[in-house]
Amino acid sequence: MFAKERSYFDYTLVFFIFLIMICSCVAISSAEKYAQYSENFMMKQLIWFVLGAVIAAFIFLFDSEQIQKITPYLYGLGVVLLLGILIAPESIAPVRNGAKSWFIVPGIGSIQPSEYMKIFLILMLSNIIQKHDEHSMNHHIKQDLFLLVKIAVVALIPIFLVLKQNDFGSSLVMLVITSGIVFASDINWRIIVSFIGMAVCGVGLLVVLFIFHPEFLLKFFGEYQLNRIYSWLDPFGNSQDIGYQLKQSLLAIGSGMLGGKGYLNSEVYIPEAHSDFIFTIVSEEFGFLGASVVVSLYFLLVYRLIVIAIYSRGDLFNTLICIGVATLFTFHVFQNIGMVSGLLPITGIPLLLLSYGGSSVMSCMIALGLVLNISLKKKDYLFSNDD
């Protein structure tokens, strides 16, 4: 009898990532024909994919303990960058579509710190929950409430800073990530249910205020955010201004029907088709069947993330990272496809790995590199006879 190591490096996850990358390049190359910009977005996307793969491979050099040690510094760096955007002049941090969320770096382009902050937040929340679990032998309600206070402080700092940038979509993603990680922790379910009830009441209050006192919400969300709600409720009634993009998206998706119009044969003009509205290109050119393939790939990708989380359940820090990344992808896919199809309000959230965007692609590859690193380092021991 002897011990034999078995690694769980998830080649299946890598395969699904590769397929989504191919779909991204095909869709972006088609979206470029609208000539809204004169750049070669597909080639840039390929470059971001390659750089992201290199960074993901670099993450493999670190073990879980090393990553956990540098987590507070990464979180601090993310907070500093978010603060920097708020105080930077518009020549460095311009306002785009009502949001001030990007740094302009000569020779590189734009960098959106909030995309990286999502990953740093996952790491930091996983870190403080794991540290708290180590020092709490018995899970009393008081201890769980204290942990929730620490989680709230860590999460609300970047959420507040991103809201100040007028980027409601990214702040919503961070809130959902925090909720997903809290649900996966060992916090007493009575406390969680209580917070869910309060959240439901809060959403209900916002709906009532929006219907009867929208001027009150203007103080907190601004006219730009409320216009997105109005355009979602009546895109065709506002088709000449705030509802134009959603109206065009609905026409494009509907015209694709079952099998689509074919590659490069889309006819409906979509502003920003290469980024947030890339799913409309897939739906118009490849129809319901092509769109279903893309959705299925994301479903399989999230499934593999959950499988790795299950394999790493002996290490709470690693498990929560996997859950956080799975929550990130799930919400992005749900919200992006929902908004371009008119089921949800437009929030400017990209379809991860499929939409064009350097910061989005790089942050995704960092997140997936962390998960693949966890799958590689997570091993068990099998006993067998060696004749």
Secondary structure in CASP SS format (residue, H / E / C, confidence):
PFRMAT SS
TARGET T0000
AUTHOR 0000-0000-0000
METHOD secondary structure of the structure
MODEL  1
M C 1.00
F E 1.00
A E 1.00
K E 1.00
E E 1.00
R E 1.00
S E 1.00
Y C 1.00
F C 1.00
D C 1.00
Y H 1.00
T H 1.00
L H 1.00
V H 1.00
F H 1.00
F H 1.00
I H 1.00
F H 1.00
L H 1.00
I H 1.00
M H 1.00
I H 1.00
C H 1.00
S H 1.00
C H 1.00
V H 1.00
A H 1.00
I H 1.00
S H 1.00
S H 1.00
A H 1.00
E H 1.00
K H 1.00
Y H 1.00
A C 1.00
Q C 1.00
Y C 1.00
S C 1.00
E C 1.00
N C 1.00
F H 1.00
M H 1.00
M H 1.00
K H 1.00
Q H 1.00
L H 1.00
I H 1.00
W H 1.00
F H 1.00
V H 1.00
L H 1.00
G H 1.00
A H 1.00
V H 1.00
I H 1.00
A H 1.00
A H 1.00
F H 1.00
I H 1.00
F C 1.00
L C 1.00
F C 1.00
D C 1.00
S H 1.00
E H 1.00
Q H 1.00
I H 1.00
Q H 1.00
K H 1.00
I H 1.00
T H 1.00
P H 1.00
Y H 1.00
L H 1.00
Y H 1.00
G H 1.00
L H 1.00
G H 1.00
V H 1.00
V H 1.00
L H 1.00
L H 1.00
L H 1.00
G H 1.00
I H 1.00
L H 1.00
I H 1.00
A C 1.00
P C 1.00
E C 1.00
S C 1.00
I C 1.00
A C 1.00
P C 1.00
V C 1.00
R E 1.00
N C 1.00
G C 1.00
A E 1.00
K C 1.00
S C 1.00
W C 1.00
F E 1.00
I E 1.00
V E 1.00
P C 1.00
G C 1.00
I C 1.00
G E 1.00
S E 1.00
I E 1.00
Q C 1.00
P H 1.00
S H 1.00
E H 1.00
Y H 1.00
M H 1.00
K H 1.00
I H 1.00
F H 1.00
L H 1.00
I H 1.00
L H 1.00
M H 1.00
L H 1.00
S H 1.00
N H 1.00
I H 1.00
I H 1.00
Q H 1.00
K H 1.00
H H 1.00
D H 1.00
E H 1.00
H H 1.00
S C 1.00
M C 1.00
N C 1.00
H C 1.00
H C 1.00
I H 1.00
K H 1.00
Q H 1.00
D H 1.00
L H 1.00
F H 1.00
L H 1.00
L H 1.00
V H 1.00
K H 1.00
I H 1.00
A H 1.00
V H 1.00
V H 1.00
A H 1.00
L H 1.00
I H 1.00
P H 1.00
I H 1.00
F H 1.00
L H 1.00
V H 1.00
L H 1.00
K H 1.00
Q C 1.00
N C 1.00
D C 1.00
F H 1.00
G H 1.00
S H 1.00
S H 1.00
L H 1.00
V H 1.00
M H 1.00
L H 1.00
V H 1.00
I H 1.00
T H 1.00
S H 1.00
G H 1.00
I H 1.00
V H 1.00
F H 1.00
A H 1.00
S C 1.00
D C 1.00
I C 1.00
N C 1.00
W H 1.00
R H 1.00
I H 1.00
I H 1.00
V H 1.00
S H 1.00
F H 1.00
I H 1.00
G H 1.00
M H 1.00
A H 1.00
V H 1.00
C H 1.00
G H 1.00
V H 1.00
G H 1.00
L H 1.00
L H 1.00
V H 1.00
V H 1.00
L H 1.00
F H 1.00
I H 1.00
F H 1.00
H C 1.00
P H 1.00
E H 1.00
F H 1.00
L H 1.00
L H 1.00
K H 1.00
F H 1.00
F H 1.00
G H 1.00
E H 1.00
Y H 1.00
Q H 1.00
L H 1.00
N H 1.00
R H 1.00
I H 1.00
Y H 1.00
S H 1.00
W H 1.00
L H 1.00
D C 1.00
P C 1.00
F C 1.00
G C 1.00
N C 1.00
S C 1.00
Q C 1.00
D C 1.00
I C 1.00
G C 1.00
Y H 1.00
Q H 1.00
L H 1.00
K H 1.00
Q H 1.00
S H 1.00
L H 1.00
L H 1.00
A H 1.00
I H 1.00
G H 1.00
S H 1.00
G H 1.00
M C 1.00
L C 1.00
G C 1.00
G C 1.00
K C 1.00
G C 1.00
Y C 1.00
L C 1.00
N C 1.00
S C 1.00
E C 1.00
V C 1.00
Y C 1.00
I C 1.00
P C 1.00
E C 1.00
A C 1.00
H C 1.00
S C 1.00
D C 1.00
F C 1.00
I H 1.00
F H 1.00
T H 1.00
I H 1.00
V H 1.00
S H 1.00
E H 1.00
E H 1.00
F H 1.00
G H 1.00
F H 1.00
L H 1.00
G H 1.00
A H 1.00
S H 1.00
V H 1.00
V H 1.00
V H 1.00
S H 1.00
L H 1.00
Y H 1.00
F H 1.00
L H 1.00
L H 1.00
V H 1.00
Y H 1.00
R H 1.00
L H 1.00
I H 1.00
V H 1.00
I H 1.00
A H 1.00
I H 1.00
Y H 1.00
S C 1.00
R C 1.00
G C 1.00
D C 1.00
L H 1.00
F H 1.00
N H 1.00
T H 1.00
L H 1.00
I H 1.00
C H 1.00
I H 1.00
G H 1.00
V H 1.00
A H 1.00
T H 1.00
L H 1.00
F H 1.00
T H 1.00
F H 1.00
H H 1.00
V H 1.00
F H 1.00
Q H 1.00
N H 1.00
I H 1.00
G H 1.00
M H 1.00
V H 1.00
S C 1.00
G C 1.00
L C 1.00
L C 1.00
P C 1.00
I C 1.00
T C 1.00
G C 1.00
I C 1.00
P C 1.00
L C 1.00
L C 1.00
L C 1.00
L C 1.00
S C 1.00
Y C 1.00
G C 1.00
G H 1.00
S H 1.00
S H 1.00
V H 1.00
M H 1.00
S H 1.00
C H 1.00
M H 1.00
I H 1.00
A H 1.00
L H 1.00
G H 1.00
L H 1.00
V H 1.00
L H 1.00
N H 1.00
I H 1.00
S H 1.00
L H 1.00
K H 1.00
K C 1.00
K E 1.00
D E 1.00
Y E 1.00
L E 1.00
F E 1.00
S E 1.00
N C 1.00
D C 1.00
D C 1.00
END
